[in-house]
Amino acid sequence: MDLQSFHITDKERIPLKFHASTLDELTGRLSDGFYTTFSTLQSGLRVLGLQAHLDRLYKPARAMHLKPSVAEADLRKQIADLAHSLLPRESRIRLILTKDTGNVYIGIQPLIPIAPEVYRDGVHVITAEMVRHDPRIKGTDFITQSAEQRKLVKGDVYEILMVKNGQILEGMTSNFYVIHSVIASRALDSAVKQSPKADATLVTAQRGILLGVTRRAVLRLARGEGMSIEYRSPQIDENFNEAFLTSSSRGVVPIVMIDGKPVGQGRVGAWTKTLSLAYQAYVTERSEAIHPDRP
């Protein structure tokens, strides 16, 4: 099924007259604004952190004294109705609020499931010198600015990590983390099982990045697993045991190679596996019914 796109108002859902085949293409056809992207879960019936996603639109709009074309409560209903129309498939959804008019748009398409080997075997990523203009605002201008770099995400390249002055900030569509552990990588799997509170530090940038919805949950889960948190941007030439990225639609994705160089032993590490499992349980427990009034 193709991407569906609409202009949303308090009174109606208006199909857009132009065709777009991807969410990024849709975004590029609209005027500059704020956006957020997320997926439905559990056969399309639930969603995680919807309020946090809505805040990415409505909070900056309020700061700019913009009047959105649809109230939050009504937008929730429209999201639920569109997601319900794709059941039993899960949906990938993007919301956009334009800065010039306050118009709210929605793009929705069936979610293409992540291949199991992504989580089992890990992914390869590359780095590029680039940063967001305003890291705390998820602006659509960044999609246009990073269009050339996004073309590099193909083949075995899963994501682009953004680097400034030799420091890795985040991925273009994700947050980035590394893990330092006192346990040798080759012994980590068995050691973690025996001692879940083994000494390990999760390192992730805090400044100059977009504070992702999934990131907040993973940091809380890492502390629950006994990990220390160190807020700084990892160096591009730093040695670490493990690395992974997170996003709302992908969860915890292990990274096994950066710029052609293996991370740790070049395989998915046990701490990353632990956090991935913890996040899956978190999603099951904390996700909300996308349409409380429907079965």
Residue pairs with C-beta under 8 A, 6 or more apart in sequence:
1 86
1 109
1 110
2 19
2 21
2 109
3 20
3 21
3 22
3 23
3 26
3 107
3 108
3 109
4 15
4 82
4 107
4 108
4 109
5 15
5 16
5 20
5 26
5 105
5 106
5 107
5 108
6 13
6 14
6 15
6 16
6 78
6 82
6 105
6 106
7 13
7 14
7 16
7 69
7 103
7 104
7 105
8 14
8 69
8 70
8 74
8 75
8 78
8 104
8 105
8 106
9 69
9 70
9 104
10 69
10 70
10 71
10 74
13 78
13 81
13 82
16 26
16 105
18 29
20 26
20 29
20 107
23 37
23 92
23 94
23 107
23 109
24 143
24 150
26 94
26 96
26 105
26 107
27 35
27 94
27 96
27 107
27 140
27 143
28 140
28 143
28 144
28 147
30 96
30 98
30 105
30 140
31 98
31 99
31 100
31 101
32 98
32 99
32 100
32 139
32 140
32 141
33 96
33 97
33 98
33 99
33 100
33 139
33 140
34 56
34 57
34 60
34 61
34 96
34 97
34 99
34 137
34 138
34 139
34 140
35 56
35 57
35 94
35 95
35 96
35 97
35 138
35 139
35 140
35 143
36 53
36 54
36 56
36 57
36 94
36 95
36 138
37 92
37 93
37 94
37 95
37 248
37 249
38 47
38 48
38 49
38 50
38 53
38 92
38 93
38 213
38 248
38 249
39 47
39 90
39 91
39 92
39 93
39 111
39 248
39 249
40 46
40 47
40 83
40 90
40 91
40 93
40 111
40 290
41 47
41 48
41 90
41 283
41 287
42 90
42 284
42 287
43 87
43 88
43 90
44 83
44 84
44 86
44 87
44 88
44 89
44 90
44 91
44 290
45 87
45 289
45 290
46 287
46 288
46 289
46 290
47 83
47 287
47 288
47 290
48 213
48 248
48 283
48 286
48 287
48 288
49 213
49 214
49 217
49 248
50 76
50 79
50 288
50 290
52 213
52 216
53 95
53 213
53 248
54 72
54 75
54 76
54 95
56 138
57 68
57 95
57 96
57 97
57 104
58 68
58 72
58 97
60 137
61 67
61 68
61 97
61 102
64 99
66 97
66 99
66 102
67 102
68 75
68 97
68 102
68 103
68 104
69 101
69 102
69 103
69 104
70 78
70 104
75 95
75 104
75 106
77 291
78 106
79 93
79 95
79 106
79 290
80 290
80 291
80 294
81 291
82 91
82 93
82 106
82 108
83 91
83 93
83 108
83 290
83 291
84 290
84 291
84 294
86 108
86 110
89 110
89 111
90 110
90 111
90 113
91 108
91 109
91 110
91 111
92 108
92 109
92 110
92 111
92 112
92 249
93 106
93 107
93 108
94 106
94 107
94 108
95 104
95 105
95 106
96 104
96 105
96 106
96 107
96 140
97 103
97 104
97 105
98 105
111 249
114 250
114 253
118 158
118 250
118 253
119 252
119 253
119 254
119 268
119 276
120 268
121 254
121 256
121 267
121 268
122 253
122 254
122 255
122 256
122 257
122 263
122 267
122 268
123 156
123 158
123 159
123 253
123 254
123 255
123 256
123 257
124 156
124 157
124 158
124 255
124 256
124 257
124 258
124 260
125 157
125 158
125 159
125 160
125 161
125 171
125 245
125 255
125 257
125 258
125 259
126 152
126 157
126 160
126 161
126 258
126 259
126 260
127 160
127 161
127 162
127 163
127 168
127 236
127 258
127 259
128 149
128 152
128 160
128 161
128 162
128 163
129 162
129 163
129 164
130 146
130 149
130 162
130 163
130 164
131 162
131 164
131 169
131 208
132 139
132 142
132 162
132 208
132 209
132 210
133 139
133 141
133 142
133 145
135 169
135 207
135 208
135 209
135 210
136 210
136 211
138 210
143 150
146 160
146 172
149 160
149 172
150 160
150 172
152 160
153 159
153 160
153 172
158 253
159 171
159 172
159 173
159 174
159 245
159 253
160 171
160 172
161 168
161 169
161 170
161 171
161 176
161 258
162 168
162 169
162 170
162 171
162 172
163 169
163 236
164 208
164 233
166 235
166 236
166 237
167 205
167 233
167 234
167 235
167 236
168 176
168 205
168 233
168 234
168 235
168 236
169 176
169 205
169 208
169 209
169 233
170 176
170 205
170 209
170 210
171 245
171 247
173 247
174 212
174 245
174 246
174 247
174 250
174 253
175 204
175 209
175 210
175 212
175 214
175 215
175 245
175 246
175 247
176 204
176 205
176 234
176 243
176 244
176 245
177 202
177 203
177 204
177 218
177 243
177 244
177 245
177 246
178 202
178 203
178 204
178 234
178 238
178 240
178 241
178 242
178 243
179 200
179 201
179 202
179 203
179 227
179 240
179 241
179 242
179 243
179 244
179 269
179 271
179 272
180 200
180 201
180 203
180 240
180 241
181 188
181 198
181 199
181 200
181 201
181 241
181 242
181 271
182 198
182 199
182 200
183 191
183 192
183 198
183 199
183 200
185 241
185 242
185 264
185 265
185 269
186 265
188 241
188 269
188 270
188 271
189 270
191 198
191 270
192 198
192 270
192 271
192 274
193 270
196 225
196 226
196 274
197 225
197 226
198 226
199 228
200 226
200 227
200 228
200 271
201 227
201 228
201 229
201 230
202 219
202 222
202 227
202 228
202 229
202 230
203 230
203 232
203 234
203 240
204 215
204 219
204 229
204 230
204 231
204 234
205 231
205 232
205 233
205 234
206 231
206 232
207 233
208 233
212 246
212 247
212 248
213 248
214 246
214 247
214 248
214 251
214 252
214 279
215 246
217 279
217 282
217 286
218 246
218 252
218 275
218 279
219 229
221 275
221 278
221 279
221 282
222 229
222 275
223 229
224 278
225 271
225 274
225 275
225 278
227 271
234 240
236 259
240 263
240 264
241 263
241 264
241 269
241 271
242 254
242 263
242 264
242 268
242 269
242 271
242 272
243 254
243 255
243 258
243 263
243 264
243 272
244 252
244 253
244 254
244 255
244 272
244 275
244 276
245 252
245 253
245 255
246 252
246 253
246 279
247 253
251 276
251 279
251 280
251 283
252 272
252 275
252 276
252 279
254 268
254 269
254 272
254 273
254 276
255 263
256 262
256 263
256 266
256 267
256 268
257 263
257 266
